Amino acid sequence: MRIGIVGAGMTGLALTHALAERGIDSVAYEATGEPGGVIDSRVVDGRVIEVGPQRLRLSDPVAELVEAVGLRRELAAADDSLPLYVYSRGALRRVPRSATAFLKTDLLSPTAKLRVLAEPLTGDATPDESIAEVFTRKFGREAYENLAGPIVGGTFGSDPAEMPARHALESLFELEQRHGNLLVPAAKRLLGSSETPPPVSFEGGLQRLPNALADAHDDRVRFETPIRSIREAGDEVVVTGADGDVERFDHVVVTTPAGETADLLRESVPEAAALEELTYNPLALVHLVSDANAAGFGYQVRRGEPLRTLGVSWNASLFDRDGVYTAFLGGMNDAELCDKADEEIGQIAAREFERVLGAEADALHVETLPAAFPAYDSSWSALDRVDLPERIHLATNYTSRMGIPSRVREANGLAETFADEAS
């Protein structure tokens, strides 16, 4: 068996590794000269910054990868008991992570707390409800606006009122079926269940992982090798490079962004053009330097506050990143901010950071990402129109869950499927 992989981001590299472990031949094509895809770690003025994911959870599959490429000693683990905050009604308010904290938190009124506890009495979530409707109906409006809304909206840079649950909450439906309600799994996650893997990075940044994977499998990864087209031909899949070279595989896994995937499949799978309809949210990342000395994961901003910041990750606290804080701005409801000059975006982020934390900050680096996060809005229904040949597979953040652990898990699942077929 021979597998072709288009893209050497985290999914493509994890799949390359998993196939190598199972003795299956593969080739990964990467159009650029660097591995990692959305993972992008840099050093600016001697400080490590992340222009992409800020951290990952050390799930068992990720831990196995880390061990396999010899990065265990470079792991930097954060204290998972550190607080997370929501900026609400002009102040940082701590997200409760214990039963006692839930009773004491000023994020919710006494009435709202009682309403949360009544969740098991509500009906099951339905796929066509928006995320806002699901959380409001099941936990109450105040819990949604002060807790679930800021966390979900800030994480995706989206408006939960515009996000159908079926596109972004697949795991929520699974949890509800397993537990009979959402209160129990929500409490476990909120209270830091021992089953939750710790948040980690690496001393040199997250990109150490894809770099190490690419080095470990350099005979299977071809950089600066863009692909022109992919088509199924009988019991093979034909991959044509931009230079006209042709290679044949038993299966091909495409891991590229939606628009690129549509181009690759345009001739052989016309309905794949629907992928171009998927909406991605623009985002501005501002890496700030401050002596705020704040301890915690960071904060998300409640919708309706007079700030353009969506949230701030406190990398200085999590991984001792020498005063670095990463602010996120833009998103679905403030896309025009990303059209501003970097200097102005940096000033907005620094000014709002000082307003929230009372400490001065300077912009170290500004990066605008035109299509940073899947919006998971109604445009995602376009996926229903994409019917691929059985030997061409999509493994991406628009066909499955986003996040590095999810990408690794999906890669392992595909590798196991191919191994079963091969045997």
C-alpha positions, 0 to 999 in steps of 0.5 A: 500500500502507498499513501499520498498526503497533501500538506505537511501541517500537523495532520499530515506530519502526524499521519506520516509518522503513524503510517511509518510506524505501521510499515506503510509507504507514504509521501507528503507534499508541502507547497512551502519550505516549512512544516507545521501549517498553522503552527508558527513559532518565532523569536522576536527580540529574544522572546518566543512568540506563537503566531497560531495556537498558543498551547496544546493539551498533552493527550496520550496520542500527542505524548506518544508523538513527543516521546517518539521524536525525542522532545520529552525533555523540552516540554514546558508544562503549565499549571492547570490549576491557574485561573481563567478569567472573563472580563465582565461589567468592567472587571476581571472575574474568575471562572469557577473551577471548584464547587466552592468557587462556583458558589462564590463567583460573581460571574453569576447571580444566585438565581443564575447559579440555580438555573445552571443546576437545572440543566438536566431537566432541559431537553437535549441539544439539537443540531439546528440550534445555534450555540447561543440557543443551546447554552441559553436554553440549557444553562440560562441566559446569564450563564451563556452571556457571562461564561459560555458565550465569552469562552466559545466566542473568544476561542473561535473568533465567532458569534455563537448566535451565528454558529449552528451547533451541528458544525461546532459542537459534535463532541457536545452531542456525544457527551450528552448521550453518554452522560444523559445531560451536559451538567456532569461533563461541564462540571468535570471540565470546569473543575479540572477533571484528572482525565484532562491532559495538562496544557504544554508547549516546548522551550522553543515554541510549539513548532518544535513538534512539527519540525522534529516530525519532519526531520524524523521522516525527511525521506517521506516529506517533500517541501516546496512541492505544490500539487496541481490536481488529484483524481481517482483513476480506477483503483488508484489516485493520481496526483499531479504536481505543479511541474507536471510530474505524476505519482500514483497512490492507493489512497490520498489524504488532503489536509489543505485549507478549504479553498486550496482543496477545492482547487486541487479537486476541481476537475475530478470532483466538481462539487468540491467547489462548495468548499470555497463557500466556507467562511473563515474569520480574520484575526489579529494577534498582538504579542505584548510585553508587560511587567503585569506579572499576572498569574493565570491562563488569561481572560476572554471578554464578554460580548458587549464590553467596550473593548475590541479585544476578544481575549488575552493568553498570558504566556508569561504566566503559563510558560515563563515567556519573559513578559509575553502576553498574546492578545486576539482581536478582530473575528466575525463581528469586527473583521474590519479591524484587521484592515488597520495598520499594524501600529494602530492594531498594536496600540489598541491592544496595548491600551485595552490591556492596560485598561483591564490589568492596570499595567502598561504594555508595548506591542512586540509583534502584530500579525493579521491572519485573513482566514485564521479560524473556521467560522463554523457558521451556516456556510458550513452546510456546504460540506453536505454537498461534497461527496468524495471518491472512496480513495480520496480523504479529507483530514482537516479542521473543517471536516473534523475538530480543530486543535492539535490533539484532534488532528493527531487523533484523526491521523492515527484513526486514518492510519489504522484504517489503512493498516487494516486494509493493507493486512 
